Structures are given as C-alpha cells and as structure tokens.
Amino acid sequence: MDRVRAVLALGGVPYADLPDGVQQVRLKLLERAADGREAPRDVSAWAAVVASNLAMDWHRARRRQERLGERLAVLWREATDEDGAEARALSLAVAQGLGALPAAQRQVVVLRFYADLPVRAIAGELGVPEGTVKSRLHTAVRLLRARLHEGEVV
C-alpha cells in the first residue's frame, strides 16, 4: 500500500487524507471480490490506478467546494446591496452558524440549500445512505434555527 500512498500524495491529496485514500482502495478491491469478479492480475498496478482516480476525484470535489464558496460570496454581496443592514445581519448569523456546524453537517446543508441538490444526489456524491443525509440535514437545520433564535436574529 506504499505505492497507493505515493500515488495519492503525488496526486496532490493532503497528507492527512492519505489513510482514507488507502482505505478506499482496499474497499474497492473488497467490492470487486464481493461482486464475484476475479482479482486483478497485478493488484499493485490496479491499486495505483484506483488511487490515481481517487486523487482526481479529490481535486474535483475541492474545485466544486471552491465554486460553492464563490457562489455563496456572490449571494452574500447581492443580499447586502439590496436589503441593507438586516440582510447583512442575517447573512452573517447564518454564515457563523454554518461555521459552527460539524463538517459533515455543513457539507450536506451547502449541497442541499446552496447547490440545490436533492437528497438522493447528495447521498450519491458523498457515498452515504439517503437516511444519513436526511438525518444530518435535520440536525443541522435544527442547530442553525436554535442559533438564530438564540442570537435573536429571527
């Protein structure tokens, strides 16, 4: 798995994410075996290709997150230009609330409400069950609502 780790690192995946990448490659091999397909002739080469694909996926996801951040910034600028101080206060409170959420909850909120993806697409994108996405959304919205009421923003 050193080769996999090297391919991921050369592909630009951060050091902290390398163990997750190695684990994903192992899972792909197990899925292949579970589907009844035979093992690749050269497992090491196959794993390197899978690791390369994972590195590309990581970059795509990062670019998607950057585009979402840019979209959020544009929306915030538009809101501050049109609605004045009240909209700025609400936008700031929501941004602070999002920042306080755990990463998994923040991710589903952004994908659902800012990228306008349906629950099924979010589940597919993140590789988690739809029920997990719904649960994270419910918890995140509840926390955000409580935070906005607590700060007397709404």
DRENPA-3360 file (N, C-alpha, C; in nm, 2 decimals, always signed):
BEGIN
1 = MDRVRAVL = +0.08/-0.12/+0.00/+0.00/+0.00/+0.00/+0.09/+0.13/+0.00 ~ +0.22/+0.11/+0.01/+0.31/+0.23/+0.00/+0.29/+0.29/-0.14 ~ +0.28/+0.21/-0.24/+0.26/+0.26/-0.38/+0.13/+0.34/-0.39 ~ +0.03/+0.29/-0.33/-0.10/+0.37/-0.33/-0.08/+0.50/-0.26 ~ -0.02/+0.50/-0.14/+0.00/+0.62/-0.07/+0.09/+0.72/-0.15 ~ +0.19/+0.67/-0.22/+0.27/+0.76/-0.30/+0.19/+0.82/-0.42 ~ +0.11/+0.74/-0.48/+0.03/+0.79/-0.59/-0.07/+0.89/-0.55 ~ -0.13/+0.87/-0.43/-0.22/+0.97/-0.37/-0.15/+1.10/-0.34;
9 = ALGGVPYA = -0.03/+1.09/-0.28/+0.05/+1.21/-0.24/+0.09/+1.28/-0.37 ~ +0.14/+1.21/-0.47/+0.18/+1.28/-0.59/+0.06/+1.34/-0.66 ~ -0.05/+1.28/-0.64/-0.18/+1.34/-0.70/-0.23/+1.46/-0.63 ~ -0.16/+1.50/-0.52/-0.20/+1.62/-0.45/-0.29/+1.61/-0.34 ~ -0.32/+1.48/-0.30/-0.41/+1.46/-0.18/-0.33/+1.50/-0.06 ~ -0.39/+1.58/+0.03/-0.32/+1.62/+0.16/-0.28/+1.50/+0.24 ~ -0.17/+1.51/+0.31/-0.11/+1.40/+0.39/-0.21/+1.35/+0.49 ~ -0.30/+1.44/+0.55/-0.39/+1.39/+0.65/-0.50/+1.30/+0.59;
17 = DLPDGVQQ = -0.52/+1.31/+0.45/-0.63/+1.23/+0.39/-0.57/+1.10/+0.33 ~ -0.44/+1.08/+0.33/-0.38/+0.96/+0.27/-0.44/+0.83/+0.33 ~ -0.45/+0.82/+0.47/-0.50/+0.69/+0.52/-0.65/+0.66/+0.47 ~ -0.73/+0.76/+0.45/-0.86/+0.74/+0.40/-0.86/+0.69/+0.26 ~ -0.76/+0.75/+0.18/-0.75/+0.71/+0.04/-0.70/+0.56/+0.03 ~ -0.61/+0.52/+0.11/-0.57/+0.38/+0.11/-0.68/+0.29/+0.15 ~ -0.76/+0.33/+0.25/-0.88/+0.25/+0.29/-0.98/+0.24/+0.18 ~ -1.00/+0.35/+0.10/-1.09/+0.34/-0.01/-1.05/+0.24/-0.12;
25 = VRLKLLER = -0.92/+0.24/-0.14/-0.86/+0.15/-0.24/-0.89/+0.00/-0.19 ~ -0.86/-0.02/-0.07/-0.89/-0.16/-0.01/-1.04/-0.19/-0.03 ~ -1.12/-0.10/+0.00/-1.27/-0.12/-0.01/-1.30/-0.16/-0.16 ~ -1.24/-0.09/-0.25/-1.27/-0.11/-0.39/-1.23/-0.26/-0.43 ~ -1.12/-0.30/-0.37/-1.08/-0.44/-0.40/-1.17/-0.54/-0.34 ~ -1.22/-0.51/-0.21/-1.32/-0.60/-0.15/-1.45/-0.60/-0.22 ~ -1.49/-0.48/-0.27/-1.62/-0.48/-0.35/-1.61/-0.56/-0.48 ~ -1.49/-0.55/-0.54/-1.47/-0.63/-0.66/-1.48/-0.78/-0.63;
33 = AADGREAP = -1.42/-0.82/-0.52/-1.43/-0.97/-0.48/-1.57/-1.00/-0.44 ~ -1.64/-0.91/-0.38/-1.78/-0.94/-0.33/-1.88/-0.95/-0.46 ~ -1.84/-0.88/-0.56/-1.92/-0.89/-0.69/-1.89/-1.01/-0.77 ~ -1.80/-1.09/-0.72/-1.76/-1.22/-0.79/-1.66/-1.20/-0.90 ~ -1.61/-1.08/-0.92/-1.51/-1.06/-1.02/-1.37/-1.11/-0.97 ~ -1.30/-1.16/-1.06/-1.16/-1.22/-1.02/-1.07/-1.10/-0.98 ~ -0.97/-1.13/-0.90/-0.87/-1.03/-0.86/-0.79/-0.99/-0.98 ~ -0.75/-0.86/-0.98/-0.66/-0.82/-1.10/-0.53/-0.90/-1.10;
41 = RDVSAWAA = -0.48/-0.91/-1.22/-0.35/-0.98/-1.23/-0.24/-0.92/-1.15 ~ -0.23/-0.79/-1.16/-0.13/-0.72/-1.09/-0.20/-0.62/-0.99 ~ -0.22/-0.67/-0.87/-0.30/-0.59/-0.77/-0.24/-0.46/-0.74 ~ -0.11/-0.45/-0.74/-0.04/-0.33/-0.71/-0.06/-0.22/-0.82 ~ -0.06/-0.26/-0.95/-0.08/-0.17/-1.06/-0.23/-0.13/-1.06 ~ -0.32/-0.22/-1.03/-0.46/-0.19/-1.03/-0.49/-0.09/-0.91 ~ -0.43/-0.11/-0.80/-0.45/-0.02/-0.68/-0.39/+0.11/-0.72 ~ -0.28/+0.12/-0.79/-0.22/+0.25/-0.83/-0.32/+0.33/-0.92;
49 = VVASNLAM = -0.38/+0.26/-1.01/-0.48/+0.33/-1.10/-0.60/+0.38/-1.02 ~ -0.65/+0.29/-0.93/-0.76/+0.33/-0.84/-0.72/+0.45/-0.76 ~ -0.60/+0.45/-0.71/-0.55/+0.57/-0.63/-0.54/+0.69/-0.71 ~ -0.50/+0.68/-0.83/-0.49/+0.79/-0.92/-0.63/+0.85/-0.95 ~ -0.73/+0.76/-0.97/-0.87/+0.81/-0.99/-0.92/+0.88/-0.86 ~ -0.89/+0.82/-0.75/-0.93/+0.89/-0.62/-0.87/+1.03/-0.61 ~ -0.75/+1.04/-0.64/-0.68/+1.17/-0.64/-0.75/+1.27/-0.73 ~ -0.79/+1.23/-0.85/-0.87/+1.31/-0.94/-1.00/+1.35/-0.88;
57 = DWHRARRR = -1.07/+1.25/-0.82/-1.20/+1.28/-0.75/-1.18/+1.38/-0.64 ~ -1.07/+1.37/-0.57/-1.04/+1.47/-0.46/-1.03/+1.61/-0.51 ~ -0.96/+1.62/-0.62/-0.94/+1.76/-0.68/-1.08/+1.81/-0.74 ~ -1.15/+1.72/-0.80/-1.29/+1.77/-0.85/-1.37/+1.82/-0.73 ~ -1.37/+1.74/-0.62/-1.45/+1.78/-0.51/-1.40/+1.91/-0.45 ~ -1.27/+1.93/-0.45/-1.22/+2.06/-0.40/-1.26/+2.17/-0.48 ~ -1.25/+2.15/-0.62/-1.30/+2.26/-0.71/-1.45/+2.29/-0.69 ~ -1.53/+2.19/-0.67/-1.67/+2.20/-0.65/-1.69/+2.29/-0.52;
65 = QERLGERL = -1.62/+2.26/-0.42/-1.63/+2.33/-0.29/-1.59/+2.48/-0.31 ~ -1.49/+2.50/-0.39/-1.44/+2.64/-0.42/-1.55/+2.72/-0.50 ~ -1.61/+2.65/-0.60/-1.72/+2.71/-0.67/-1.84/+2.75/-0.58 ~ -1.87/+2.66/-0.49/-1.98/+2.68/-0.40/-1.95/+2.80/-0.31 ~ -1.82/+2.81/-0.27/-1.78/+2.93/-0.19/-1.79/+3.06/-0.26 ~ -1.75/+3.05/-0.39/-1.77/+3.17/-0.47/-1.91/+3.21/-0.49 ~ -2.00/+3.11/-0.51/-2.14/+3.14/-0.53/-2.20/+3.20/-0.40 ~ -2.16/+3.14/-0.28/-2.21/+3.20/-0.16/-2.16/+3.34/-0.14;
73 = AVLWREAT = -2.04/+3.37/-0.18/-1.99/+3.51/-0.17/-2.07/+3.60/-0.26 ~ -2.10/+3.56/-0.38/-2.18/+3.64/-0.47/-2.32/+3.67/-0.41 ~ -2.38/+3.56/-0.36/-2.52/+3.57/-0.30/-2.51/+3.67/-0.18 ~ -2.41/+3.66/-0.10/-2.40/+3.75/+0.01/-2.38/+3.89/-0.03 ~ -2.30/+3.92/-0.13/-2.28/+4.05/-0.18/-2.41/+4.11/-0.24 ~ -2.49/+4.03/-0.31/-2.62/+4.07/-0.36/-2.72/+4.10/-0.25 ~ -2.72/+4.02/-0.15/-2.81/+4.04/-0.04/-2.77/+4.17/+0.03 ~ -2.65/+4.20/+0.05/-2.61/+4.32/+0.12/-2.64/+4.44/+0.04;
81 = DEDGAEAR = -2.63/+4.44/-0.09/-2.66/+4.55/-0.18/-2.81/+4.58/-0.18 ~ -2.89/+4.48/-0.18/-3.03/+4.50/-0.20/-3.11/+4.53/-0.07 ~ -3.08/+4.45/+0.04/-3.16/+4.45/+0.16/-3.10/+4.53/+0.27 ~ -2.98/+4.57/+0.26/-2.93/+4.66/+0.37/-2.88/+4.58/+0.49 ~ -2.89/+4.65/+0.60/-2.83/+4.60/+0.73/-2.90/+4.48/+0.78 ~ -3.03/+4.47/+0.76/-3.10/+4.35/+0.81/-3.05/+4.22/+0.74 ~ -3.04/+4.23/+0.61/-2.99/+4.11/+0.54/-2.85/+4.08/+0.57 ~ -2.76/+4.18/+0.59/-2.62/+4.16/+0.63/-2.62/+4.08/+0.76;
89 = ALSLAVAQ = -2.70/+4.13/+0.86/-2.70/+4.06/+0.99/-2.74/+3.92/+0.98 ~ -2.85/+3.89/+0.90/-2.90/+3.76/+0.88/-2.79/+3.67/+0.81 ~ -2.73/+3.72/+0.71/-2.63/+3.65/+0.63/-2.51/+3.62/+0.72 ~ -2.47/+3.71/+0.80/-2.36/+3.69/+0.89/-2.39/+3.59/+1.00 ~ -2.51/+3.59/+1.05/-2.55/+3.49/+1.15/-2.56/+3.35/+1.09 ~ -2.61/+3.34/+0.97/-2.62/+3.21/+0.90/-2.48/+3.16/+0.87 ~ -2.39/+3.25/+0.83/-2.25/+3.21/+0.80/-2.18/+3.16/+0.93 ~ -2.20/+3.23/+1.03/-2.14/+3.19/+1.16/-2.20/+3.06/+1.21;
97 = GLGALPAA = -2.33/+3.04/+1.19/-2.40/+2.92/+1.23/-2.34/+2.80/+1.15 ~ -2.32/+2.82/+1.01/-2.27/+2.72/+0.93/-2.13/+2.68/+0.97 ~ -2.05/+2.79/+1.01/-1.91/+2.76/+1.05/-1.90/+2.68/+1.18 ~ -2.01/+2.69/+1.26/-2.01/+2.62/+1.39/-2.05/+2.48/+1.38 ~ -2.11/+2.44/+1.26/-2.16/+2.30/+1.24/-2.04/+2.21/+1.22 ~ -2.05/+2.08/+1.25/-1.95/+1.98/+1.21/-1.94/+1.98/+1.06 ~ -1.83/+1.94/+1.01/-1.80/+1.94/+0.87/-1.91/+1.86/+0.79 ~ -1.95/+1.74/+0.84/-2.04/+1.66/+0.77/-2.18/+1.72/+0.75;
105 = QRQVVVLR = -2.22/+1.79/+0.86/-2.35/+1.86/+0.86/-2.34/+1.98/+0.77 ~ -2.23/+2.06/+0.78/-2.22/+2.18/+0.70/-2.22/+2.14/+0.55 ~ -2.15/+2.03/+0.52/-2.14/+1.98/+0.38/-2.28/+1.95/+0.32 ~ -2.37/+1.88/+0.39/-2.50/+1.85/+0.34/-2.59/+1.97/+0.33 ~ -2.57/+2.07/+0.42/-2.65/+2.19/+0.42/-2.61/+2.27/+0.29 ~ -2.48/+2.28/+0.27/-2.44/+2.36/+0.15/-2.48/+2.29/+0.02 ~ -2.47/+2.16/+0.01/-2.51/+2.09/-0.11/-2.66/+2.09/-0.13 ~ -2.74/+2.09/-0.02/-2.88/+2.09/-0.04/-2.94/+2.23/-0.07;
113 = FYADLPVR = -2.90/+2.33/+0.01/-2.96/+2.46/+0.00/-2.89/+2.56/-0.09 ~ -2.76/+2.54/-0.10/-2.68/+2.64/-0.19/-2.66/+2.58/-0.33 ~ -2.63/+2.45/-0.33/-2.60/+2.39/-0.46/-2.74/+2.33/-0.52 ~ -2.84/+2.33/-0.43/-2.98/+2.29/-0.47/-2.98/+2.14/-0.52 ~ -2.90/+2.06/-0.46/-2.90/+1.91/-0.50/-3.01/+1.84/-0.41 ~ -3.08/+1.74/-0.48/-3.17/+1.66/-0.40/-3.10/+1.57/-0.31 ~ -3.17/+1.51/-0.21/-3.11/+1.43/-0.11/-3.04/+1.31/-0.18 ~ -3.11/+1.25/-0.28/-3.05/+1.13/-0.35/-2.92/+1.16/-0.41;
121 = AIAGELGV = -2.91/+1.28/-0.47/-2.78/+1.32/-0.54/-2.67/+1.35/-0.43 ~ -2.71/+1.41/-0.32/-2.61/+1.43/-0.21/-2.56/+1.30/-0.16 ~ -2.65/+1.20/-0.14/-2.61/+1.07/-0.09/-2.51/+1.01/-0.19 ~ -2.54/+1.01/-0.32/-2.45/+0.96/-0.41/-2.32/+1.03/-0.42 ~ -2.32/+1.16/-0.41/-2.20/+1.24/-0.41/-2.11/+1.21/-0.29 ~ -2.17/+1.19/-0.17/-2.09/+1.17/-0.05/-2.07/+1.02/-0.02 ~ -2.14/+0.93/-0.09/-2.12/+0.79/-0.07/-2.18/+0.74/+0.06 ~ -2.29/+0.81/+0.10/-2.36/+0.77/+0.23/-2.50/+0.74/+0.20;
129 = PEGTVKSR = -2.57/+0.67/+0.28/-2.72/+0.64/+0.26/-2.80/+0.77/+0.27 ~ -2.91/+0.76/+0.20/-3.00/+0.88/+0.20/-3.05/+0.91/+0.34 ~ -3.07/+0.81/+0.42/-3.12/+0.84/+0.56/-3.01/+0.92/+0.63 ~ -2.89/+0.89/+0.61/-2.78/+0.97/+0.68/-2.78/+1.11/+0.63 ~ -2.80/+1.14/+0.50/-2.81/+1.27/+0.46/-2.93/+1.35/+0.52 ~ -3.05/+1.28/+0.53/-3.17/+1.34/+0.59/-3.14/+1.37/+0.74 ~ -3.08/+1.28/+0.80/-3.05/+1.29/+0.95/-2.96/+1.41/+0.97 ~ -2.85/+1.42/+0.89/-2.76/+1.53/+0.90/-2.83/+1.66/+0.87;
137 = LHTAVRLL = -2.91/+1.66/+0.77/-2.98/+1.79/+0.73/-3.07/+1.83/+0.85 ~ -3.15/+1.74/+0.90/-3.24/+1.77/+1.01/-3.17/+1.82/+1.13 ~ -3.06/+1.76/+1.17/-2.98/+1.80/+1.29/-2.92/+1.94/+1.26 ~ -2.87/+1.96/+1.14/-2.80/+2.09/+1.11/-2.90/+2.20/+1.11 ~ -3.02/+2.18/+1.04/-3.12/+2.29/+1.04/-3.17/+2.32/+1.18 ~ -3.19/+2.22/+1.26/-3.23/+2.24/+1.40/-3.13/+2.32/+1.47 ~ -3.00/+2.29/+1.46/-2.90/+2.37/+1.53/-2.89/+2.51/+1.47 ~ -2.90/+2.53/+1.34/-2.90/+2.66/+1.29/-3.02/+2.74/+1.33;
145 = RARLHEGE = -3.13/+2.68/+1.33/-3.25/+2.75/+1.38/-3.24/+2.80/+1.53 ~ -3.19/+2.71/+1.61/-3.17/+2.74/+1.75/-3.07/+2.85/+1.77 ~ -2.96/+2.85/+1.69/-2.86/+2.95/+1.69/-2.91/+3.09/+1.65 ~ -3.00/+3.09/+1.55/-3.06/+3.22/+1.50/-3.15/+3.27/+1.61 ~ -3.23/+3.19/+1.67/-3.32/+3.23/+1.77/-3.25/+3.28/+1.90 ~ -3.14/+3.21/+1.93/-3.06/+3.24/+2.04/-3.00/+3.38/+2.03 ~ -2.95/+3.41/+1.91/-2.89/+3.54/+1.88/-2.99/+3.64/+1.85 ~ -3.12/+3.61/+1.86/-3.23/+3.70/+1.83/-3.23/+3.76/+1.69;
153 = VV = -3.18/+3.68/+1.60/-3.17/+3.73/+1.46/-3.30/+3.71/+1.39 ~ -3.37/+3.61/+1.42/-3.51/+3.58/+1.36/-3.61/+3.57/+1.47;
% end
